[in-house]
Amino acid sequence: MAVTAQAAPDIKERIAAVPGVRIISEGTVGTARTFVLGVQQPVDHRRPRGQQFEQRFSLLHKDEAKPMVLHTSGYGLPGTIGASEPARIIDGNQISVEQRFFTPSRPDPADWKLLNIWQAANDHHEIVGKLKKIYRAKWISTGASKGGMTSVYHRRFFPRDVDATVAYVAPNDVVNNRDNYGEFIENVGNDPTCNRRLEGVQRQILQHRDEFAARLEAKGYTYKQFGGVQRSLEILVLDTPFTFWQYGLQADCAIVPGANATVDQIWDFMDKTVGWDFYTDAGVAPYSPYYYQAGTQLGWPAADESHVRDLLRYPGASVPRSMVPADIKMRFETGVMRDVDSWVRLCGSRLLFVNGQNDPWSAEPFRLGPGTRDSFYYTVPAGNHGSNISKLPEAQRAEATAALQRWAGVAPAMKAASADQGPDPDSLEALRARRG
């Protein structure tokens, strides 16, 4: 009697059979299948049998035989599923992971001391271990901004989980109280008058602070987290040059209001550049996990107060502590970022960093060192926080693409059709929507 060969299990069946993983929803992007998934994780990986929480992640599935990209934003899960640049270049599958403590991937009750880079790296390690039983080809990790930082931290603790890492515009604040950001912003761009006009905008707002504060309160914004609208206004004003260069280009200097600008003109400029709605209770609440991490391990760029110091009522307010509820205790741990930096310089391998020449977050970047092997570092000329491989000069773009394809074990080929990719989760628009 002839034996009928059984069809291989569908990918949905294989995912559903992974212990601790459940399918939340499914869909398609072009010809690719997509899933939003939940995985049970220990709140404390040192106590794996203790309290658990469900962490969300998404899967863009093309073919089990294709390489896998492990992507993270470092924040919440993107609202739509799309391929990152590395996944497009190697035509791979992709997992996107929501950072622990970003809702709904937050333990209840939440012990905030367990929001740290080691616990998050273990989250990724657990997911990789479960999914590698299905996806056995090469693995590449990636992310932009805080997502790029997160991908490097994962490699530092679990260097063999993936075969290579591509980190975009990822800051590396090795010594938090030794900042290069202020000097960088002071000299960024090729038109010094642009930065002087930005300083002028800052001064004009603070000179008319009561009028701006009244407008903000009239819009219904609340500022309990900041102790009032005036303190929030100062934080927003100090953020202006940084945010302008983070998301803008040299050409945008043409829209910076001058000395004779009206309050209405300054209001419109600030709404487009920084966003009046961000430094409000509703604006910063979703980002408490980021500010907690910045204020306990990652570090943060010190706000340059020098050009407006005489107009400030709350000097020193622009720090992570101002953005995190007072009942969440914070203590900064020195040495954590130095440890990661030392690993990159002395032990790292198959790392690819892309930064933007004009991006303030690139003022303190990861650098290759004497022990870093088979790795690359690039800077996009005049690039902002949306810098990536596609924006590099042709020769560097070709070199970076070839390295990524080599690490992924794929032959050089044309990128897959855009219909199969979905929106890039690390586009400049996506980064701006999640503030980095």
N, C-alpha and C positions, 0 to 999 in steps of 0.2 A: 504494500500500500504506500502510495506517495505521501511524503510528509510536506504539508503546506507551511511555508516560511511565515512566521509571524511578523507583522509590521512593527517597526521600532516605536516605542511609546512617543506620543506627542510631547512637545516641550512643556505644555501646560501640565500634563500628567507628571512629568519628571520634576518640575518645580514644586508641585503640590506634594510630592513624596519626600521632599527634603525636610528632615526633622526640624521643628521649630519655626518653619516658614509657612505663612498663609497668603493666599492670593486675595488682595483687596479689590482690585479691578483689572480689566484688560481692555486692550484696544489695538489699533494699528497706526503706523506712520509709514505711508507709502506701502511698500511690500514687507516692511518689518513688523513684527508683532511686539506689543508693549504690555507691560504688567506693572502695576503698583503692588508692592509686596510688604509684608510685615514680618519681622524676625524677632523672636524672643531673645533678649540680651540680659546678662546679669547687670544690675545697677553697679555693682562693684565686682570687677573681674578677679579680684583676689578672693572673693567669696562666691564662686560660680553657682552654688546651690542656694544662695540667698535670694533677696528680692529681685524680681525680674521686671522688665518693661518692654514694650513693643517699639522697635525702631523701624521706621519706614525706609524703603529704598525702591527704586524703579529699575526695570530691566527693558532694554531695547534689544530684541533678539532677532538676529539674521540667520545664523547657522552655527550649530554647536562646534563645527570644525574651524570656525574663524576665531581670530584672537579676541580677547576680552579687554575692554577699557574699564578700569575702576575709577569712576569720577566722583568728586565731591565738590560742593559749593562751599563747604564749611559753615553753611547756614541751613535753612529749611529746604525741603525738597522742592525743586522747581514745579510750577503749576502745570507745565507741559513737558512732555518727554521729547528730547531731541539729542542728536549726536554732538559731542564735543569735537573740536578740531582734530585731536589724535584719532578718534573713532572714524572720522571722515577720511583721514589720510590713509589709514590701514584698512578701511571698509570693515570695521569690526563690530562686535556686539558691545553693549555698554551697560554697566550698573551705575546708578547715581544714588548716593547714600545721604540721608538726612543726618546732620550732626546731632548727637545726643543733647538733650535739654531744649532743642528747638521744638515747639509744639507742632504736632501732637506727640513727638518722640521724647516725652519728658516723664521721668518716673514720678509716681505719686504715692507717698510723699517724696519730695525732691531734696536730696542731700547735695547741696551745691559743691561741697568739697570734692565730689566725685565727677565734676566736670573739669577734666584736665586732659592733657594731650596723651598721656599713657592710657587712660581708660578709653579715649576715642580711638586710639590706634588698635586697641584690643577689639573694639566693635568691628573695625574693618577686617581684622584678622579672622574673626569668627565668620563673617560673611564670605570672605575669600575661601576659607576652609570648606564651607558648605557647598559653594557653587563650583569649585574646582573639580568636584566629582562629575560635573556635567560638562563644563567648559575646560578642556584639557590642553588647549593650545596656549600660546604665549599670553601673558597678562601685562598691561601697561597701566600705570596709575597717572591721574592728571587732575588738575583743578586750577582755577585762577584766583588771585588775591588770597583770601583766607582759605579757599579751597586748595590752592597751590601749597600754602603752608601746611595744611592738614595732610596732603599727600606726602610731603617730605617727612613730617613727624611719623607717619605710619611706617615709612621706609626705615627711619632711624631705629625703631623698635623691632620691626619685622622685615629685615632687608631682603629676605628670600620670598616674601609673599607674592611679589610681582617682579617682572623681568627688567623694568625700566620705569622712570618717572619723568613726566613733562610738567613743569611748574611754571605757570604764567604769572607775571607781575606780583610775585610773592615777596612781601617784606620780611626782613630778618633782623629784628631789633635785639641784637646780641646783648648790649648793655643799655638798659632802658633810660638811665639818667644821662646818657651821652648821645645826644641827638644830632643828626645831620639835616633834619627836615627843614628847620628854619632857614639855614644858609642855602639849602637847595632851592627853596621857593623864592628866596630873595634874588636869586640869579637865574632862574629858569627862563627859557625862551630866548628869542633873539631881538626882543624889543623891550629895553628897560622901562620905557614909559608905560607899558602895559601894567607892570607890577605897581608902579607908582599910582596909576589910576585905580587899581584894586584897593590900595591902601586908602585912597581918597574916598572910595565908596564906604569902606569900613568906618572912617571918621564921620562921614555925613550921616550915616545911620545912627551912630551913638550921639551925635550932636542934636539929632531930632528923635531921640529914643522914645519920648513920651508919645509922639504921634504914631510911630511904628508900633509901639506896644498897644495903643488903643485900637489900631486896625486889627492886630492879631486877636485881641480879646473879643472884638466885634464879630470875628469869624467863628467864634465858639470854641476855640482851642483852649485846653486846660494845661496847667503847668505845675501840678502838685509835686511831681518828681523833682522839679528844678527849684522848688521854693519860690515860684513866681515867674511871671513873664519877663521881667527885666533881666533876671539871671540867665534865663534861656536865650534871650535876645543877644546877650554878650557872647555866649557860646557859639551861636549861629554866625555872628559877625566874625569871630576869630577863625571860623572854619572856612570862610569865603575863599581866600586865595588857594588853599589846599584843594578844595572841591573844584574850583574853576580849572585848575591844571590837571586834576585827576581825570575829569571827563571831557574837558575842552581841548581845543587845538589852538595853535598860534593865530589862526585866522579869526578866532572868536574874540581876540583882543579888540576888534573893531566895534563890538557891541558893549564894551565896558563903559558905563556912564562917566562923563567928565565932571569937572568942578561945578559946572552950571546946571547939572541935571536936577530935575524936579523930584519930589518925593515919589510921585507916580512912576517915573522912569526907573528910579532905583528899586522900587517895590517890584516892578515887572522883571527887572534883571535878576534880582535875588530869587524870585519865585522860580525862574528858569534855571538858575545856576546852583543854588543850594537847596531850595524848597522850604518855604515857610512852615510847612506842615511836619517837617521831620523832628525838630527839637521841641516836641510836644509830648504829652503823656501817651497819646495814641501812637505817635511816631516812633518813639524809642522803645516802647514796651516789648515789641517782638524781638528786639535785638539785645535784650538783657543778657542772654547767654554769651553773645560776642563780647560785650563790654565787661562781663565778669571774667572771661578768659584773658582779655587785654589787661585787666587790672590785677590779675593773679599770676599769669605766666607769660603771655605773649609780648607784653609791653605795648606802648602807644606813642604816637608822635606828640611831643610837647607843643602846645599852641604858642605861636609867636605873638607876644603881646606888645612888642617894642614900639610899634607904630601907633598904638592907641592906648598906651598905658595910662596916660593922663586923663582918659575918658572912662576908664573902667571903674565900676563899683564893686565888682566881684572878681578880682584877679585870682588866677589859679583855679577857676571853676571848671575849665574845660578839661576834665579828666574822667576816666571810666567810672569812678565812684559816684559822679553826678548822675549817671545814667542807670544805675542799678538800685533797686529798692533798698532802703536803709536796713531792713531786717535780714538781708542777705549779707553775711559777713565776708569780708575780703581781706586777704593779706598777700602781698606780692612776694613771689618766690624767685629770688635771684639765682642765676646759674642754670636755669632750665633751658633757656635759649642758647646759652654758651655751649651746653652739652650737645644740642642739635647741630650748631654751627661747627663744632669740632668734628662731629661724625661726618658731615658733608665734606670738610676739608681733608680729613685724614683717612676716612674709610668709605666714602660714598663711591658709587659706581653707576654707570648708565643713567645719569641725571642730565636733563636738558632744561635750562632756565632761559626764559624770554622776558625781558623787561622793556619799559618805554623810557626813552631819553627824557621826556618832559613829565613823566608820571611821578608825583611826589612819593608814592609808595616805593619807588625804585631808588630812593635816596639811600636806603640801607638794605641792599639786596643780599641774597645768598651769593657766595663766591666759591669758585673751585679752589682747591688747595693742593699741596704737594702729594697727598695720598689719594686724590680723587681720580678715578679711572674711567676711561671711555665716556667722557662727559663733555658737555658743551654749554657755553654761555653766550647769549646774544642780546643786543640792544636795538630796538626799532628806532631809527632816526626820527626825532620829533614826535615819537609815539606817546600816547597817553595810556590810561588804565585798560584800554581795549587791545593792547599790543599782543600779537600772536605770530605764529610762523608765517602765515600768508602775507604779513606786512613787512617782513624782512627784505633787505636787498636780495636780488635774484640768486647770487652765488650762495649766500648764507641760507636762504630758503631751501635751495636744492640740497645743501649739506645737512640741514636739520631734518628734512623730509627723508633723506636716504638713511640717516641714523635711526629714525623712528621705525621705518619699514624694516630695517635690519634687525632691530631689537624685537620687533613683532613677528619676525620670521615670514614676512610676506614679500613677494616680488614687487618691484616698482611697477605701478599701474595707474591708470586714470582713476580719479575719485568716483565713487558711486554717484548715481543721479541724485540731485538735491531732493527729489520727492521722497527718497528713502531715508532722509536724514532728520527731518524736523528742525525746529529752531535750535540754534546753538545755545546751550545753557550758559556759556561764558562769553557771549557777545557783550559789547559795551552797554547795550540797552539792558541786558539781563543783569550785568554787574551793577549798573546804576539802580535798578529796581530793588536790589537787595543791599545797596550801599557798600558793595565791595565784594 
